[in-house]
């Protein structure tokens, strides 16, 4: 689960920041933050959220993404309804 993974990364960064005592710890924190940022970017890219939405926060910018996610669900529901309709017609006879 991406959300849990990202939470774990953030939690680890907070832990490292809290425990940093010297320059070596801060260098480790910076390197870790850079790598975790790369991981977050990879995950974010896979989600296909439009950059416009991040800048302006307009939910209309998510319409295309929602449609793409709902298309497979719509097909499954239509198939289910078709099968359910056939089953109901068989039971009425």
C-alpha angles and dihedrals in degrees: 000000000000096000093054091046092051091047089053091051092049092046090051091050091051090050092050092047092051093049097044109122107161144017093276091055090049091050089051090049091051093049092046092048090051092052093045089050089055090051091049091050091052092051093044092051090054090055090060094215108168115249088225089066091055092052101041104018093221108157090208087074088066094057095096092047092049091049091051091050094045097047094079090045091050090052091050092048092049090050091048092049091049092051092044091050091052091048092049091050090050092052093050093059 
